[in-house]
């Protein structure tokens, strides 16, 4: 993608908003709006149409989870959402990932990691910290299927694509997938892109959630009986 990277920062703490804004601005990233709660965040996104939203999960009135749902059920061209949290295994974070957030950051993130994360999700990648994200999904997936935003039929996948999805859900990178399956990284990227397209998913984070919620991968790392 070309053009300036546009970001909305939503957090109920003014110091956090100001600090993140200064860090991003110093790296040439345009913070087009700040918001102190979820309702302000939704309005700011509609008004400024940013590429990325940094969304605090716990805010008064309308929280970050509800704001994420409202933002990501809108028209095409919706932004990527990165959840900000102080708890890496918070069930609200899992719910936000299920609702379509592209990843999460702890609030004590380094400036370099913050900038890299914003640029990463803007380019279309998911902000996937494999170990933490897998533990998060394992802990919370399938506990309350009625509230899940992700209901997908895996029958559309080829056997190879299902295999790639299983390994992806275990936290393997493209390079690790390529080595495990004896494929080129380009071929792996093609498989991942097809999986996302067939299942109507935004990115790898949602693919991990789907793999657990459908039972393709079981908590604890055990695979279904049809797996390898």
MOSUL-V395684 format. One record per backbone hydrogen bond with DSSP energy under -0.5 kcal/mol. NH is the residue of the N-H (numbers start at 1). CO is the residue of the C=O. Records with the same first field share a line. If there is no record, write none. Layout:
NH = CO + CO
This chain:
6 = 4
7 = 30
8 = 52
9 = 33
10 = 8 + 54
11 = 9 + 35
14 = 12
17 = 13
18 = 14
19 = 15
20 = 16
21 = 17
22 = 18
23 = 19
24 = 20
25 = 21
26 = 22
27 = 23 + 24
28 = 25
29 = 24
30 = 5
31 = 29
32 = 7 + 30
33 = 7
35 = 9
38 = 60 + 62
41 = 37
42 = 38
43 = 39
44 = 40
45 = 41
46 = 42
47 = 43
48 = 44
49 = 45
51 = 6
52 = 6
53 = 80
54 = 8
55 = 53 + 82
56 = 10 + 54
57 = 84
59 = 57
62 = 60
63 = 61
64 = 57
65 = 57
67 = 63
68 = 64
69 = 65
70 = 66
71 = 67
72 = 68
73 = 70
74 = 71
80 = 51
82 = 53
83 = 81 + 103
84 = 55
85 = 105
90 = 87
93 = 90
94 = 90
95 = 91
96 = 92
97 = 93
98 = 94
99 = 95
100 = 96 + 97
101 = 96
102 = 81
103 = 81
104 = 127
105 = 83
107 = 85
109 = 106
114 = 110
115 = 111
116 = 112
117 = 113
118 = 114
119 = 115
120 = 116
121 = 117
122 = 118
123 = 119
124 = 121
125 = 120
127 = 102
128 = 126
129 = 127
130 = 128
133 = 129
134 = 130
135 = 131
136 = 132
137 = 133
138 = 134
139 = 135
140 = 136
141 = 137
143 = 140
147 = 144
148 = 145
151 = 149
154 = 152
156 = 153
157 = 154
162 = 158
163 = 159
164 = 160
165 = 161
166 = 162
167 = 163
168 = 164
169 = 165
170 = 166 + 167
171 = 168
172 = 167
177 = 173
178 = 174
179 = 175
180 = 176
181 = 177
182 = 178
183 = 178
188 = 184
189 = 185
190 = 186
191 = 187
192 = 188
193 = 189
194 = 190
195 = 191
196 = 192
197 = 193
198 = 194
199 = 195
200 = 196 + 197
201 = 196
207 = 203
208 = 204
209 = 205
210 = 206
211 = 207
212 = 208
213 = 209
214 = 210
215 = 212
216 = 211
217 = 211
218 = 222
221 = 218
224 = 216
227 = 224
